Amino acid sequence: MALMLAACSHSPVASVSYVLPNPSSPLGAVNEVDSLVVQDVHLADYLNQGGFVIKNGEVEITVTQQHRWGESLDKGIKRYLNRKFAGKAFVFPIDSKEDGPALHCNINLTFDAFEANTFDTVAASGFWEISKSDSAIPWMSAPFEIQTPIHPQTYSGIVMAFASLLDQLALDVEEQLDSMN
């Protein structure tokens, strides 16, 4: 009997997986408008462990084991932002010619942080670079540091706060591009 109880007490704990939702912006076909496509997303090594990164202080982090990303975080961020940028008409301040062919550009993002600060806020920092699709040389870049509150204070709330944070990042990129024109 004691052996049966001991075996039951070590049953595996199920893990829960999460994915970023589809963004709220409408998807549309990009035809004859300037377009922006996320080419690469680079993450700091500690962000590539599959779990949520919870920052517990200045130098301590916890990577969750039972609450995990359902897809690799870099691919989830890329999917989310590509859907966010899809169908938007951008006007790039480089080589633009009236009535000329559409210009297609790539954006590369590097994340130094993409973490929850306990259950209060989520934060991301890093930088982005934009280049023409036929060139590896960036013509525009900027650092970013964004913080968004978590509501409700649950793991699902963390995911939704990260989505809101990515919405803000996309808006910041669009505003930077608009300010160049």
C-alpha positions in Angstrom: 0.0 0.0 0.0 2.8 2.4 0.9 4.4 1.6 -2.4 1.2 2.5 -4.3 0.9 5.8 -2.5 4.6 6.6 -3.2 4.1 5.9 -6.9 1.0 8.2 -7.0 2.7 11.1 -5.3 5.2 11.4 -8.2 2.8 11.8 -11.0 4.1 14.2 -13.7 2.9 17.7 -13.6 1.4 18.7 -16.9 2.8 21.8 -18.6 0.7 24.5 -20.3 1.8 26.0 -23.6 0.9 29.5 -24.9 1.2 31.2 -28.2 1.0 34.9 -29.1 -2.5 35.7 -30.4 -3.1 37.0 -33.9 -2.8 40.8 -33.9 -5.9 42.9 -34.2 -4.8 44.8 -37.3 -6.5 43.6 -40.5 -4.5 41.4 -42.8 -4.4 42.4 -46.4 -2.5 41.6 -49.6 0.5 43.7 -50.2 0.6 44.6 -53.9 1.9 47.9 -55.2 2.7 49.5 -51.9 6.0 49.7 -50.0 6.1 46.8 -47.6 8.0 45.8 -44.5 8.7 42.2 -43.7 10.4 40.8 -40.5 13.4 38.9 -41.8 15.1 37.8 -38.6 14.5 37.9 -34.9 17.5 37.4 -32.6 17.1 36.6 -29.0 19.6 36.7 -26.1 20.5 33.1 -25.2 18.6 33.1 -21.9 15.4 33.8 -23.8 15.7 30.6 -25.9 14.9 28.1 -23.2 11.2 27.6 -24.0 9.7 28.9 -20.8 8.6 32.3 -19.7 11.4 34.4 -18.3 10.4 36.0 -15.0 12.7 38.6 -13.6 12.9 38.4 -9.8 15.3 41.2 -9.2 18.2 43.0 -10.7 20.2 39.8 -11.5 17.9 36.9 -10.8 15.6 35.3 -13.3 13.4 32.2 -13.3 12.6 30.3 -16.5 9.2 28.6 -16.0 9.0 24.8 -16.6 5.2 24.2 -16.4 4.3 27.4 -18.4 6.0 27.3 -21.8 5.9 28.9 -25.2 4.0 26.7 -27.7 6.4 27.7 -30.5 9.9 29.0 -30.4 9.8 32.6 -29.2 11.7 34.1 -32.2 9.3 32.5 -34.6 6.3 33.6 -32.6 7.5 37.2 -32.5 8.2 37.1 -36.3 4.8 35.6 -37.1 3.0 38.2 -34.9 4.9 41.2 -36.3 4.6 40.0 -40.0 0.9 39.8 -39.5 0.9 43.2 -37.9 2.8 44.8 -40.8 0.9 42.9 -43.5 -1.3 45.1 -45.7 0.0 48.4 -44.3 1.2 50.9 -46.8 4.6 52.2 -45.9 6.4 55.1 -47.5 10.1 54.6 -47.2 12.3 57.8 -47.4 14.9 56.0 -49.6 15.0 55.7 -53.4 11.3 56.6 -53.5 10.1 57.6 -56.9 6.6 58.8 -57.7 4.7 56.2 -59.6 7.8 53.9 -59.4 7.7 50.3 -58.4 6.9 49.4 -54.8 9.9 49.2 -52.4 10.2 46.1 -50.2 12.2 46.3 -47.0 13.2 43.9 -44.3 13.4 44.6 -40.6 15.7 42.6 -38.3 15.1 42.7 -34.5 17.4 41.9 -31.7 15.9 41.3 -28.2 18.2 41.7 -25.2 15.2 41.2 -22.9 11.6 39.8 -23.3 10.6 39.1 -19.8 7.9 39.5 -17.1 8.8 41.5 -14.0 7.1 39.2 -11.5 3.4 39.6 -12.4 3.4 43.4 -12.6 4.8 44.3 -16.1 6.4 42.8 -19.2 9.4 44.4 -20.7 11.4 44.2 -23.8 14.6 45.9 -25.0 16.9 45.7 -27.9 17.1 47.3 -31.3 15.8 47.0 -34.9 17.3 47.6 -38.3 15.6 48.2 -41.6 17.3 47.5 -45.0 16.1 47.2 -48.6 15.2 43.6 -49.4 18.1 43.5 -51.9 20.7 44.8 -49.5 22.1 43.7 -46.2 23.2 47.2 -45.3 20.7 48.9 -42.8 19.6 52.4 -43.7 17.7 52.9 -40.5 17.9 51.6 -37.0 16.8 52.4 -33.5 17.0 51.0 -30.0 13.8 50.2 -28.1 12.8 49.7 -24.5 9.1 49.1 -23.8 7.2 48.1 -20.7 3.5 47.1 -20.5 1.3 46.2 -17.4 0.1 42.7 -17.0 -3.7 42.4 -16.6 -5.0 40.0 -15.4 -2.0 38.9 -13.4 -1.9 35.3 -14.8 0.2 33.5 -17.4 -2.4 34.2 -20.0 -2.2 37.9 -18.9 1.5 37.8 -19.5 1.0 36.5 -23.1 -1.6 39.3 -23.8 0.8 41.9 -22.3 3.6 40.7 -24.6 1.2 41.0 -27.6 0.4 44.6 -26.4 4.1 45.2 -26.1 4.7 44.0 -29.7 1.8 46.2 -30.9 3.7 49.2 -29.3 6.9 48.2 -30.9 5.2 48.0 -34.4 3.7 51.4 -33.8 7.1 52.9 -32.7 8.6 51.5 -36.0 5.8 53.0 -38.1 6.1 56.4 -36.3 9.9 56.4 -36.9 9.3 55.8 -40.6 6.6 58.5 -40.8 8.9 61.0 -39.1 11.5 60.5 -41.9 9.0 61.6 -44.6 
